[in-house]
């Protein structure tokens, strides 16, 4: 590590002179001119190889470290013990830039006067691995005219590219210094390797940028928060006592009834702020945010690069990141914030505790803090829905023995001979063989599921309303209240392919001579098709993420926020179709277009469309939903999140070990510094994947909950792990993200609201179309002789005369062919002895009308109740609304008081100055002394000292 004073900013004439002295810049030519000075002191020997100077080394003479001390080179790189400061152990590292460098290996040119290569520090010429004739021992470098004693060396394209990168880094770092930042840079002591640039923002830069960014900072004023009285206060106190063991052991504000008044930072009003120490006034998250803003707007001339993002994209730098607060392991009395987060939040052993949201927000920023607050509230809301879902499932288990339709279907004495499931190879079969499917369907297809669907629709509304209230509360306490701020057909093809698989597999299994696979056709086809769907969903999810990004980049959004919102919307729509298309097919399309015996619908030259099971498609929908939901959560959300970052980390480590030579860096500390440890972590790529997996899960919980009441239970179990998994990932596996101030969760709330409204419509159709709820109601109250469900199965089955089967479709070698005159199939059609044989019966149209009427009634009822809940629950809690009004009033009074004190001070100074002017020639000197003396006296009575003594340089 080298330490030097920074260069003063260059004037335009100086820059012109510098460019004139360098007529052959490396990035404009593949030739490098090097003066042949045998006595140069720049050469050094590293592992026996001569290190020749180049443009990469020329910057070492003006390396932009903003301090100079007398430490020898051997002691330079030891750094501070914490790895969080510059070598002076005083200035904090606010940001780090990392890059890989590569030096040209020296090779000397033979000349007529020197037939052998020179050794030691005799020559400064370097050569490339450029073209010479095979076996030739002599190169013929070109010599520029008018430059005696200068040798031109041809550079390889790789060397020229490295020179260009080095020049851009030099220019960028020089511009950062001109912006006021202070930089400490590692020396490049190896032929190639990894180097770091550490950045510190001094007080002048922090105060200037905080004012430009209008960052709210705490003032001297504190005011009391008015608490609600009465029964609510008592209940809150009881709740706090009961949940005390669940609270994380992190530092809290001593007096929770007091809040510090915050105001956007202003250097003109610096006397308003509670500045005890300018080194700690801005916390590490705010400091890194300010430095990041400077890095984003600082540019270089080369390739018109704009900011650090472009430089990283062009591989000028490898990474840019703020540092973590030291190691996360270890427990002692003086734990840093990262250790606190790990001990009280990022371990599976503390899954039962609440999240330390305020500490998360302080360490990672408001945007990440809001995500974990939302995830915590969502997980808490899953508890009541899980309880109700379990009750609904238990109701189905308890009433299964008393379900009359299931009993009729399982009664072998009252057998129903069903029509063949396929042509030629399938025989007539008895309905009682589907007994198990019918009994299982009752677990999810019963009257309680209708109640549960209504409950979940209201649950979604209450969750969104409660989140708006919590979000507003967090905005108030976090001082965010005034913050400003194409078709894809691949999924359809995949679903269509799985449908084809289901049809062909069912037909193939039906051809089997083995009785076992023939009797389990439905189960086999359903299970294997769902697994294929799951694999396709996992693969397409990764593809669609890249497709959404590509489509958004084509649009060229004007702002970063617009880009993010458009990217999120596209990715969600693609993944929504990908995740739910197979479920939509089973729920609303399977078995709807099969035709009837003697007139089936065929696809692919002889394959019949697949039918629902005798008990309906709801059971298969339940299987489809549960396998996709659980498989997606287990494989994608958990295994991928754990495994992929570790594999990337291992791959990056192996790559660095393979590319970097085994050289000893004498200036490198034996213990890795914090910037070394953070570099090997995974970069933070945003919260979109975290939100996306939870939003898709929210869809599983709400959209088809009528078919799978246990969905909230599995979502709850997953989220208990997910919270700690995400926490551990942020604390231990990822580099520290840049802090971003956001007052809400953005477009994700609109997506949640849309899913909530869509769930009402989908559940209405699932109950009306997919389940047998409406046909059962119609039979019991319109067609039953005694108002019971006896005879329901017979009522839903139509007759078909087997002699009307088309030639070539009758069962072959059937032992029942001579005994069967009529077979039954599930539909409401006229019997063969009717004048309108096989036409839809009156019952069909009556049931269809009832289904549509139920959809309309259910949708309007639930929507009305949702609007009612929305109206009854205000978006802003009453106490928060009152506190916001009070804060504005307190802020005005505080300003008036401070300005009045400032005016009195000025008037007193003027009167005191006039009085001193009368005393003679020493008036000006006495005036200055009196003002300083007045300030000292006043500092004993007022907190104005911070303005008069500590921060006069601002």
Order of alpha helices (4+ residues) and beta strands (2+ residues): alpha-beta-beta-beta-alpha-beta-beta-alpha-beta-beta-alpha-beta-alpha-beta-alpha-alpha-beta-alpha-alpha-alpha-alpha-beta-beta-alpha-alpha-alpha-alpha-alpha-alpha-beta-beta-beta-beta-alpha-alpha-alpha-alpha-alpha-alpha-alpha-alpha-beta-beta-alpha-alpha-alpha
